[in-house]
Amino acid sequence: MGRTDQSYVDLDDPLRLEFDYVQRLAETIDEIAPANERIRVVHVGGALMTLPRYVAATRPQSAQIVLEPDTELTEFVREHVPLPKRSGIKVRGVAGREGIAALRDNYTDAIVIDAFAGSQVPAELTTAEFFADVRRVLDDGVLLINLTDKGLEYARRVAAAVAKSFTELTLSAESSTLKGRRFGNIVLAAADHRLPVDALARRSAQSAYPYRVVTGDRLSQLIGGAAPFTDADSAPSPEPPDTHFR
């Protein structure tokens, strides 16, 4: 999309996940739901629906909703990279906040927010008010978020907003991104129960592009006094440098 890589799909192998952050999202789903176990997932942002395809392949009979407001993109997907028949994936042509607001309480086991307007995360998807509504929809489940940042000022404010609604939180990224040296992807996971931190840290460390997982006191220290984003005070994620591709 423009100059930014948005999705990678292998129609012959839905388990092939090229982007490192997508691997981190999939690993979290693997840890919270055993293979072949039916799971309910809502995806905010669809693009070519790489992760929904992965869930459908590893957990048949799962019920998934994709909230994707770009209806032209969805038509492109249906024509050129169609979803498998009886995948259990339903696409709704609505924006994330509108789509989440329409869901009933305790509707889903996981919500994945991986939505970009061009190369930036929309401001309305990172506020404390939005995360409170996400918490309402989750059935004691897990929230997963993909962000991009450099220097962590933006990510710290998003994490602070998430922490207002969830008791457990992890943040993971490549070391150079965590140290503020490099623009990159940052994955947040949140829940009201213990997250599989040790397993996620082990799997992240073994990847081709290792991520560090930060949680507990270390994450609280990282967030520090960052002000949570609110509907009255929000901003999109920083634009990537001209040389960067997600």
Summary of the structure (lengths in Angstrom):
residues: 246
radius of gyration: 16.6
end to end distance: 10.6
largest distance: 48.4
contacts: 801
relative contact order: 0.16
helix: 34%
strand: 23%
